[in-house]
């Protein structure tokens, strides 16, 4: 028997007969007494190839649910799990120590490689130290400043051994890092009465919309009444993304048509927040190139509209930066700070990068407080920034000799 003869002998596939595939017009707007029947022949396995399913002996036949009931149960359970994740995600926070794993590992590797070449404390030593700090994304200006301070500190403490040198330098790094926050205001500000407006700025792709979704869910869980305004009308899918967050968290979203004037959406958002007595209005903005003059003009126009309706707003202008971009994030921060009244930084995707050291030059060179850090995908993984905890997590392993 040839190959084609074998296929010819296989039974033909059963046919499916469908009587009606579309609604029929009802006369006098009344449905027929007997509903239209949708009939289909049930497809059966090919004879001789069916597999018998044995029900375990300890399970009674009446306990086995029909397939339709099983499918319905699975769908119900899936919906319940999704709702549970939404409700509990605010409290399921990633540990800061875990979120900084990649950054800490890079710091440790760079530091161990640097100290492995230690011979004596001379000018070559400090030049290598400066290069190591720059490689760790602390920025050239900050690295130069730290190196100059460490020259004096090493001499002052008469540190000569490798252990003493390492301790002095790491102690100085921690001290320098914490000193940047002495007069720093990393708290969130809210209006004494009426809605508080929180304006989000930043280039596309840094996680503005996602951060707004997480932060709005967090404040709603705290009992705040929240409204979202989708003023990023030029990026495809931006409005839909924010609306998906609003639907998920049960938060109203004010939106306009595609390519609509962003300022008009902001105006509608402010009016809605006032009329509904909302506590917080989050405004998502466009994020084309950070050096685009038109973008900065749009942001200025939005702020004028907000101030006209609510003279003391916005209370916060948060700049979202992607930690994985390293020095590019620092450049973005410079340009936005020069063009807008940025009140704080939200550093996203910190858990997915080894460039977490970028926080140091942002605070040291730009004097902008980092107010929030993103450490994961869940709502609770967006956490308020704490400088002491961050310094301990980043440098602590080096102080105690544990590379984690």
N, C-alpha and C positions, 0 to 999 in steps of 0.2 A: 504494500500500500504506500503510495507516494504521500509527500507532505500535504499537497493540495487536496488529495483524496480524503485525508484525515479531517481537514477543516470542512469539507463538503458534507461529511457525515454527522457533524455536530448539529444538535437540534437548533432550529431557528429561534431567535429571541422572541418572547411573547410580545404581543402588541398592546399598547395602551390606548383605550378608547375613551375619548372625552366628549361628552354630549354638548356642554355649554362652556365657553371660555370667556364670556363677557355678559354683563347684566342685560336683561331684556327690558324694554319699555313697558311700564305698567299702565294699563288704561285707567283713566279717572283717578290717577295717583294712588291706586290701591294695589297692594301686593296680592298675588294669586293665592287662593286658598291653600294649594299645595306648593311648597317651595320648589324651585327649579333644582333638579338633581344633577350633581356632578359625579358621573360614574367613571370608574377607572378599574381596569383589570389588575389584580395584584400580581406583581412579578414574583415568580417562584425560582428557587435555585435550580440549576441544571440537574436533571435526574441523575442519581448516582454520585453526585459531588457534594451533597448536603452533609454538614457536620452536626452530629447530635450533641446537644448541650445537656450535660448531666447536672441536675440540681443536687447539691450535697444532701445526704440522707437526714441530717439533723434539721433541715429546713423544710417545713411543711409546704405543700403545693399552694395552699391558700395564702401563704405569706409572701408569695412571689407576685410583685405588682406588674400589671400590664405595662408594655413599653411606653405607651402614651403618658402614663402616670409617672414613670421613671424620668422621662424627658422633662415633664413639667416640674418635678421635684428638683432636678439638677439646675434648671433655669432659675427657680426661686431661690435656691441656695446661693447661686452665683450672684444674684442681685443683692442678697443679704450680705454676702461677703464684701461686695463693693461698698455698700452703705456703711458697713462696720469700719472699713479702712478709712473712709472719709471722716467718720466720727472720731476715730482714735488716733489718726495720723498726727494731730496737733500735739499729742503727748508722747509719741514714739520718737523721741529725739536721738540722733546719732551722737555718740560721745565725741567731744572735741578732740580727745586724744586719738580716737580712731580716724576722725576726719583729716587729721594732719599727718597721717602715716606716711604718705609719699613725700611730703615736704620734709618731715623730720628725717626720713631715711636719706634723702639727698644731702641734707645738712650734715648728717653723721658721716656719710661717705666722703664728702668734700673735706670735712674737718679732719678725719682720720688720715686721708691722703696727704693733707697739708702737714700735719704733725709727724707723719712718718718720715718726712724729709728734713725734720728739725735737726740742725747742727749747732747753731749758735744764734744769739739774738743780735743780728746785724742788719744793715740796710736791705740786703737781699731778703731777709726774713720778712720784713715789713712790706716789701714790694709783693712778695708772694701772698702775704696775708690780704693785701688790698685786692689782688686778683681773685683770691678765693671768695672774698665777700661780694665782689661784683658778679662772680659766677653764681652766687647764691641769690641773685636778684634783689640785692639790697640797694642797688643803684650806685652809679659812680660817685655822685656827690656825697651820699651817706657813707660809702666805703672809704672815701678819702678822709672824711671827718673822723670816722671811727679809728682809722689807722693812726692819725695824728694824736688822738687822745690816748691810744694804747701805747704809743712810744713813751709818753710821759708816765703812764701808769706802770708799765713794766719796770722802768728805772726807779720810780718812787718806791715800789715794793721789793726792789732788788730780786726780782724773779729770774732764776737761771735754769732750773731743771725743767724738763719737758712737762711734768705734772704741774709745777707752779705757773709756768707760762700759760698752759691751757686753762687753768683755773682763773687766772687774772683776766684773760681775754674773754672767756665766756661770762664771767661775772660782769665785766664791763658792757658786754652786749646786752645782757638782761637789764642792767641799770639804765643803759641808754634807751632801750626799748620802752621801759616803764616810765622813764622821765618824760617821754613825749606826751603822755596822757595826763600829766599833772593838772594842767589848766584846760584840758580837752573836755568838751561837752558831747558825750556819746549818747545822751538820753534822747528819747523822742519827745517832741513838743506838741501839745494839743491846745486848741483854742479854749479859753475859759467858758465860752458859751457859743452855741451855734456849731455848724459843721467845721471840722478840721480838714483842710485840703492837703494831700500829700501827692506831690508831683514827681513822677519818675522820668528820668532822662538817661540817655546812653545810646550807644550805637546798636545797630541790629545784631541779634545773635548772642547778646550777653546775658539774656535771661530776664529782661524787664517784666514781660507779661507773666511769666511763670512766678517770679518773685511777688508780683502784685497778687496773684492768685493765692499764694501761700500766706502772705502777710494778712490779706483780707480775711482768710479763713481763721487765722490766729486771733485777730481782733474780734471777729464775730463770736468765736468760742468764749471770749472774755465778756460777752454781753453787749458789745458795741453794735450799733446799727450802721451798716456799711453800704455804700453805693460805688459802683465802678463806672468810669467814663473811658470809652474806647476811642481815644483821640489819635491813634496811629492808623489813619485812614488810607495810607498810601501802600502799606505792605500787605501783600496778599495773605489772607488768613489770620492777620493780627486780631481783627475784630472777632472772628469766629473763635479764636483761641481764648480770648478773654470771656466771651459769652459762655464757652464750655466750662470755664472755671466758675463763672457766676451761677450757672445751672447746677453744677456739682455741689457748690456750697450754699445754694439758696440765697444768692445775693443779686439784686437788680443791676443790670448793665445798661447804661445809656450809650447808644451807638447811632451812627449816621450812615449814609450811603457810601459806597466805595468812592474814594478820591474826593470826598466832601471836605469842606474847610474844617481842619482840626479845631480851630477856635470855636466854631459853631457847636461842635460836640461838647467842648469844655463848658460853654455857656449853658447848654441844656443840662449838663451834669451838675453844675452849680445850682441851677434853678431846682432841679429834682432833689438835690440834697437838702436845700432850704425848705422846700415844700413838704418833704417827708420827715423833717426833723432828724435827719441822719447825723450820726456822730462823726463819721469819716467819709471823705470822698477821695478815692484813689484815681489818679489820672495817668493813663498810659499814653506816651507820646511817641512820635516817629523817631527813628534812629538812623537816618542816612548818615553819610560821612560826617564825622565830627567837625571837620573844617568847612562844611557846607554853610555858606552865609545864610542861605534861605532857611535852613533848619534852625539856626540860632534866632533868626527873625520871627519864625513861627513860635518858638518857645517864649520869646519876649511878648508876643501878641497874646498868647495864652495867659501869661502871668498878668498882663494888663486887664484882661477880661475878668480874671479871678479877683483881682484887687478891687475892681470897680464894683463888683457885687458883694465881696467880703473884704473890706479894707485891710484886715490883719492877716490875710491868707496870701499864698500858701505858707503854712507853718513849716513844712519840710519840702526841700527839693533834693531828692535822693538820686545819686548817680550810681547806676549799676555798672559794675566792671567784672569782666570775666578773668578770674585768677589764672586760668591756663594760658593767657596771652602775655603774662610777665610784664616786660618793659613797655609793651604796647598799651597795656592798661594804664601805666603811669603817664604816658603821653596823652591818652584820652582824658585822663583826669585833669591834666594841665589845661587842655583846650576848653573843656567844659567849665572849669573853674573861672577861666578868663572871660567866658561868654555868659555864664548864668550864675545865679546866687546859690551855688551848691551848699547844702547844709550838712551833708553826710554821704558816706559811701556804703553801698551794699556790694560786698565781694562774693560773687557767685562761683560755684563749681570748685570750691576750695578742696574738696575731698578728692577731686580727680586730677590734681596737679602736684608737681614737685616745686612749684614756683610761689608757694605761700609767703615767702620772704618779701614779696612785693608790698606787703602791708607796711613794712618799715619805711621805705622811701615815701610812700603815700602820706604817712603821718609826719615824717621828719622833714620832707622837702615842701610839701604842699599844705601842711598843717590842716588837713581835712580829717575829721574823725571817722573811723570805720564803725558804723552803727550796727550792721548786720553781716553775718557770714552764712553762706550756703554750704551745707555739709552733706547733702544727699537729695534724694528724689521726693521724700515725704514732706508733708507740710511742716511737721515738727523739726525737720532738719534745717530750717531757716531759723537761726538763733541770734539773739543779741550778742554783740561782740564784747568780750571782756579781755582787756590787755594783759592782766596778770595771768589769767588762765592760759591765754595764748602763749605768753612767754615761757611759762612752765612746761607746756606741752611741746613747744618747739625746741627749747634749749635744755630742758630738764634732763634729758637722757645723756647729754654731754657732760653735765655737771656731776652726775653720779656714775658716769662711765658705762652706761647701759645704752647700746645702740638701737635697741628695739627694732 
